Amino acid sequence: MRADYTTNTKISITESGGWASADADALLFFTTEEEDRGNLPDLPEELRAELDRLKRAGRFKGSAGEVTVLPAYGRLAAPYVIAAGLGAAPAGRDTLRLAAVQAAREAQRLGLGRLAVLLPEGAFPAEPPRGGTYAAPLAAQGTGGADAARGASVKAASVDGVQAEPQSVSGADARTAAGARPSPQSTGSADERPAGAASAAKAVFTVAEGLLLGAYRIATYAREAKPRQELAAAQLFVQRDALNGEALQAAVAAAEAYAVATNYARDLTNLPGNLLLPSDLAKEAEKLAGQFGIACEVLDEQAIVERGMGALAAVGLGSANPPRMITLSYDGDPSSDEVLGLVGKGVTFDTGGISIKPAGGMEEMISDMGGAAVLLGLLIVVGRLKPRINLRIVIPAAENMPSGTAMRPGDVITTLSGRTVEVLNTDAEGRLILADGVTYAIEKGATRLIDIATLTGAVLVSFADVATSAQTNDDAFLASVLQASIQAGEKVWQLPNFPEYREMLRSTVADIKNAAAHKWAGAIMGGSFIEAFVEDKPWIHLDTGGTAWLWGDRGIDPKGGTGAMVRTLAEYICGAGDEV
């Protein structure tokens, strides 16, 4: 991780006329399956003919995520040309981002550190994921997201054929009533710029973000590790009529913030448990806060007990490395009484405690602080883009270990809220520390809440490692986050939140138990437990138990920590991907 929370890749903007003669290690362009290679007059005829031959042979069709590299044989200033596929036209934003990710990975694999990138023309809209519908929760919003936050008279949102009624909502009322995301601090919206410039800004944002995400490499501790090629520079070539220096530089800055934050969360998630104790997580939060001038409070184990945070204290009892409660406060909108509370699970290693996990695959439990990593990554976006919003970021951090002092099944603990919990399973510890975290966020002034956690293995049963699950007590609030997830290209799916699930957590000896007597609806039960502590405030629970960690590269996500949901929450808070 870079100490200054920036990227080693320099991204610049220039006019497209000089692309073919650029001083670079490779020229990168994007192509659809149907595109006529004759539309690339800057390339020598031999290269265009070779691309056509590869297409006829089925070796490069221009499919989404497909990449091929051709030597230039001295016909160009750059020694190589990289073609990245966009699939069938017209391509969407997710496809363009994926193409940039794959191109960056291939360039680094071949040791090509400097790219000259011909920006594709087109709108590249953000679209809901295929194979399902986001229509119902988005229709429930009925306010149109960021437009409502700006006090605009908004149009009805139409997704998959379901249309919401238009409403006129103003300012803070929109954020309170419908959960619309706050406005970023910007000098003008994309709608005020010419269409070509607005499309170019979105393409610049998406390509720059994709290149930086694709350039990510997991850290290695091998003594014999060889130096690895970094993506040192990417020069983006834009059509002259779309050049707008201020807008395009803003797009690059936003893309860098999103990608750096995601890659930082990946690095943090990938840290071995012996290198990231709860105290280390607290020190990292303090360092980040100091970098961006954000207030930070860290409570040690003694203060945790003194404050009555019995759930966090209980989870940390079994470890020689005591827990910490981390709080970061950002006040970007002093005129508003609204405060978004973000609570992230920070279990730096999870053995399951006395209810110990099977040995096979337990090494993945270095990722059980994935929620905390997301929120610390988000702090980079907030620090760099400075959105108009008030935030309280709360991270309860602990190790869940078995020992003679560890929490036991059957224990009854008292949480910060005063509610008592019967512990049936010590491996259901994340919801315990989040209970204290949610209460503390409310004490710190939170008026609405989002918690994020690698909470359950049960979410894998429902979604595998493809989608993040969401539960809410406020569909309009969730709709705004779903809109942000579509812009970010991250898959989120809503689980039901019926009162019957809460009934299943009733205890005969305490206010609530931390697990049901059966194994049904495990992901839902985890969220339902947390809801018991939100004091009826608008609330969303995001379970990244399947998406925070992958056992191999897939799409834009690398093996190991993925940083899943950094970009969705960044988009919800800042809206930069939609506003550029």
N, C-alpha and C positions, 0 to 999 in steps of 0.2 A: 504494500500500500504506500502510495506517495504521501509524504508528510504534509504536503500542502493541498492535498485532495484535488489535484488537477490531473490532466492527461499528458502523456509523453508525445501524443500525436498532434502535430500542428495542422489545423484545417484552415484553408484560405479559399477565397472566392475570386474568380477572374472571368473575363469574357470568353465565350466558347470558341472564338475564331482560331485561337492558337493551340487547341487541344492536341492535334496530331503531331505538332512539333515540340511538345512540352518536354522539358528536361526531367525525366522520371524513370523509375525502374520498370513501370508498366503503365499502359493506357487502359483504363477501364471504361467499358460502356455497357448499357443495359439493352436487352432485346427481347421482344415477344416471340411467340411461336410462329406468328403469321408475318412478322416483319420482313420486308424485302431488304436483303443485305446491300442492295444498290443504294439504299438511303444513307449509306455511310461513305460518302465520296472522299472523306479525308483519309480513309484507309487505302492502301495499295490494292490494285485489282487482285493480286495473288492471294492476299489475306481474305478478301471477300469471297473469292472462289473456294478457298479452303473451308471457310465457314459453311458455304453451301454444300460442299462435299460431305462435311461432317453431319450436316442435317440429313442429307439423303441416306447416309450410312446409319443414321439413328444414334450417332455418338454425341451429338449436341443439338437438341431440338429447340432450345430456348425455354424449356420447362421451368416452372417456378423453383428457385433454389439451385438450379443446375449451373455449373460454372465450367468453362474451358479456358485454357491458356495456350496461346499460339506464339511461337518465336517470330520476331519481326525480320530476321535475317538481314539486318542492316538497312532496311528500307525506311525505317523511322528512327527518330532520335532515341526513343525508348526501345529497349531490347525485347520487350514482350507486350502482347495485347491480351487483355482478359475480357471475356464476354460473360455476362451474368444474365441468366434467364429470368423473365418475368411471367412466363406462362401465357395463357390466352389473354388477348387484349379485350377490354381495357383492364389493366392491373390495378389492384388496390394498394393501400398503404402498407399492409402487412407483407404483401408480396415484395414490394420495393425494399422494405427494411430487411427481409430475409435475404434478398439478392445481395445487398450490401454486406450483410454479415458473412455470407458464404464467400464473397469475393475477398474480404479482408482475411479470412482464415486461409484461403488458398494462397494469397499473396505472401503471408507470413510463412506458410509451409515451404514455399519456394525461395524464401529469403529476399522477397521484393518489398523493400521498406518505404518506397516513395511512389504514390499513385497519382496519376492525372485522370480525373473522373469526369466523363461527359455526362452532365445531368440530363436525365430523360425529360421529355416534355409530357404534360398531361396533368390531370387533376389528382389522381391517386387518392380516391376517397377512403375514409375509414369505414369499415363495414362490420356488422356483427359476425361472429364466427358462423361458418356453415354447419349444417347438421342440427340446428335447433332454433329456438326463437327467444329473443330478448323482449318480445313485444309487450307481454303483460306487465312486467315491472316498469318498463319505460313509459308505457301508456299511463300507469298509475302516477307517474311524476307530474305530467300535465303542465309543466312550467318551462321546459326548454333549457334547463341547465344554466349555462353562463349568462345567457341573455336575461334571464330572470334576475340574476344577481346584479346585473347592470341597470335594472329598473326598466327594461325594455318591454314593449308589448310584443309577446312572443308568438310564434307560429306553433301550430300543433306538431308534435313529434310523430312521425310515421315510420314505423319499423316493422318489417315483415307484414305489411298490410294492416296493422292495427294503428289507429290514429287517436291521439288524445285531443281533448277539447282545448282550444287556445285560451290562455288566461293572461291577464295583465297583473304582474306582481312587481313590487318595488323593493329594491335594496335589501336591508337586513330582514324585512319580512319574508322575502323569498328564501333566504338562507335558513331562517327559523322554521318556516312552514313547510318547505319542500326540500330542504337539504341541498339546494342548488350550490354549486361550487363557487367559491369566492373569485373575484376578478384579480388577475395578476396586475402588477404595476407596469403598465405599458402606455406608450404615447399614442397609440392608435390601433384599431383593429384591422384585420386582414380585409374586411369588407370595404374599408375606405381606400384600399389600394387597387390599381388596375388588376383585372383577373389574372393576367399573365404573371405579374409580380407576386400576387398572393399564392398562386400555384407553385411558382418557383420557390418561394419561402418554405412552403410545406415540403416540397421535394428535397430542398437543402436540409431541412430539419431531419427528415426521415433517413436520407442517405448518410448524413453525418452521424446520426445516432446509430445506424446499423453498422457503419465502419468501426466505430468505437466499441460497440458491443462485440463485434466479431473479432476485434483485436485482443480480446481478453485471453489471458493464459493463466491457468492455475499455478500457484507458487509451488516450487519444488525444493526439497531439503536435501536432495541427493548430493553427496560430496563430489561425484564425478559429473554432475550436470553440466552440459555444454551451454554456452551463451545462446540465447534464442533471439531470432530476428523480431524486432518490434515494428509496428506500423509507425514510421517516423513522421510522415507527412501525407496529406491528401489535399490536392488542389482541385477544387470543384469548378468546372467550367459551365457557365450559365449563358443562355441566349441573351444577346445584347438588349432586346426589348423587355426582358424580364429583370434586368439589373436594377437593383434598388439597394444600395450599400447598407443603409441603416437596417432595413428589414431583414436582409440576408445575414448580416452579422448578428442580429438578435436571434435569428433561427439557429445559427451555429452555436451561440452561447447557451441557448436553451437545450439544444441537443447534447452539448458537452455536459451540462449539469445533470441531465437525466442519465446519460450513459456512465459518467464518472460515479454517480451515486449508486447505480446498479452494480457496476464492477466492484465498487468498494464493499457493498453488501455481500457480493460473492466472495471476496477475499476474507471478510470477517467470518462468514459462515464456514469457510474452508479451513479456518485455523484449527489445529489440533487442540483437544481439550486441555492438554498440559500447558498450552501457550495462551489460553484464553480462560482464565478463572473469572468468577464474578467481579473481583476487585479490578482485574484487567479491563473488563467491559466498562466499569465505572470510569477508569482512567481514560479510556478511549473517548467516552462521552464528554469528559471534562476537556480533553484536548480539542475535540470538535467544537465544543461550545466556545472555547477560547479563540479558536480560529475565526469564528463568525460573530463573535460578540453576543452570544446567547447565554442567558442565565442558566446555571446548572446547580442542582442540589444532589448530593449523594448521602444517603443514610447508611451507616454501618450496622452491624448486627445488634449492637447495644441499642442504638436509636430505633431500630426496627421493632424490637421488643418493647421499648418504652412507649412507642407510639401506638402499640396495640395491634401491630400487623402480624397476627398470630398465624395466618396461613403461610405467608412468606417465611416466617421464622421456622415453622414446622417442616417445610420442604427442605430447608437448609440444615436441619439438625444432624443429618447423617454424614455430612461432609466435613473434612478438615478445613475446607475453604468456605468461609462464611458468606452469607447472602449480602446483597446490596439492593437498595431501592434508589433508582436514578430518576430524576425529574429535570426536564429541560423546558424552559418557558420562553416563548417567542411572542411578542406583542407587536404585530404588524398593522393592526387597525385599532388604535386607541379610542376611536369614535364608536366602536361597536362593543356591546356587552356579550356578544356571541364568542364562545371559546370552544374550539374543537379539541377534545381529548383523544389522544392516540396512545394506546396501551399495547406494548409488545412483549411477548414472552421471551425471557432471557435465561433459559436453562442451558448453561454452558456445556453440561454433559448430563445425559439422562440414562442411568442404568435401570430405571424403574423403581429404585429403592428396594424395600423389603419384597415388594411384588416384582421381583427382578425379571428383566427381559431375557429372552433366549440369547445365547452368545452370538449366533450367526447374524451378521449384519449390524451388530450393535455399534460398530465403528461409525455408522451413519449418524449416531446420536451427537456427534460434534455439531450437527446442524440444528439441534433443538433450540438454539437461540436465533433461529431464522427470523422470527418476528422482530426481535430487538435489532438485528442487522438491517432489516428494512427501514425501521424508524431512524436509525442513525444515518443510514444512507440518505433518507429523505431530508435529514437536517442539512446535508450538503446542498440539495436543491433549494431549500428554503433560504439558506445563507447566501446563495449566489443570486437567486432570482427575486428574493424579498417580496413575496406575495402579501397582499392586504388581507391578513387573517391573524387571529390570535390562536396560539397552539399551546397545549400542555402535553408534552411527550413523557410518558411514564413507562419505565422499564424495570420491572421486578426481576432481579437476577439471582440465580442460585444454582448449585449443583445438587442433583438428586442421586444420593449414594446410599448403599446399605451399610449399616454399622450398628454397634451396640447402642448408639444414641439416636438412631434414625426413627422417624415417624413410622407408626405401625398401622396395619389394617385394624379397624375397630376404634382407633383414637377419635376423640371429639376435640376439635380445635375451635377457637373463637377468632373470627376474622376482624379486620379493621372496622367493618360496618356494624359489628356487634352480633351478627348472625353466627350461629354455631353450625359446624359441618361435621358430619360423621364420615370418616375416611374409610371407604370400603376397598379402595385400591390405591396404593401409593404411586402407581404408575400413571394415575390420573392427576398428576401434580401440577400440570400447566394451568389448568382451570383454577386451582387453588391460589397460585401466585397472581393470576390475572384478577381474581376476585378482590384481593387487596389493592392491586394496581388500579382497577376501575374505581374503587371507592376513593383512593387517594387522588385520582384525576378529578373526581367530583369535588373533593375538598379543595382542590387547587383552582376551582372555578369552571370546570368543563360543563358546557350546556348541551353538548352532544358528544357521542362516543363512537370510536372505531377501535376494536381490538383486533390484533393480528397475531397469529400463533401457528406453529407447527403442532397443532393441538392433538390430533388423533391419527392413528393408523387406520381407523374406520373410514376416513374420507377416501382412502385408496380403494376401498371396496366399492364405493359409489362411483368414483371418477378416475381411478388409477392415478397416474401422475400427470394427468392432462389438464385438469381444471382446479381452480381454487373454489372452495365452497363458501357461500355467504348465508348468514341468517340475520334477520332484522326484526325489529318491532315497528318499523317505519318504512313502508315500501317506497315512498317518495324520496326519502333520504338515500335508500339503496339505488334507486334509479339513477341518481346523479353519479354515483360511483360506477355503476354499470356503463353509463355513457363514457366516463373516463377510461374504463377498461377497454372499450371499443377503440378509442383513440390510441391507446397504448398498445393494443394488440395482445392483451393478456386475457385469458379465458377465465371467466368467473361465472358461477352458476348458483342460483338461489335454492336453498333447502327450506322445507316448511318449518314453521315455528308455532305449531298448534299448542294450546294450553295443556293438552293431554301429556305432552312430553315432560312438562314441568311436574305434573302429578306423579310421574314415574320416579322422580327424585325425592319424593317425600320420605322423611326419616322418622322413625318412632322415638329416637333418642336425641335428635338435634333438629335444627330448622330445615336442614337439607343434607342430602348425602352426595358424595362426589362421583358416584357411579350408580347405575341401575343394577338391579339383581340379574338382569339378562344382558345379552350382547346385542340386542336389536337397536337399530338407529343410533349407533355409537357416535357418529359425527354430530348428529342433531343434539344428542344428550349433552355433549360437551358445551355446545353453544347455549343450550337452555340453562345449564348451571350458571354460566357467566351472566345471563340475563337477570338472574335473581338478584344481582348486585348493582344494576344500572339505575335503580330508583326512578324507573319510568321515563328516563331521558331517551331521546332518539338514539338508536344504537345499531351498529353493524358489527357482526363477528365474521372475520375472514380466517378460514382454516387452510393453511398452506402445507398441511402435513404430507400432501402428495407432490406439491409443486416447488417447494423450497430446495429440493435436492434431487438430482438425476444421476443414474448410474452410467449414463453415456450421453454424448451430444445429441440434441434433438432440436431441429429448427434453429431459432436464434439462441437457444439456451445451451450452455456447456455442461459437460460432466461435472458433478459436484454441486456446490452452491449456485443457485440460479439468480438470486436477488428478486424472485417473483414478487410482484406487487409494488416494488419501488416506483415503477413508472406509472402504474395506475393511480397510486396515491399522489404522486407528484402532479399528474395531470388533473386529478380532482382538486388539488389545492392551488396549483398555478395555472393550469390550462394552457401551457405554452405550446404544446403540440397542436392545439386547435386554434390558438390565437395568432401564431406567426403568419 
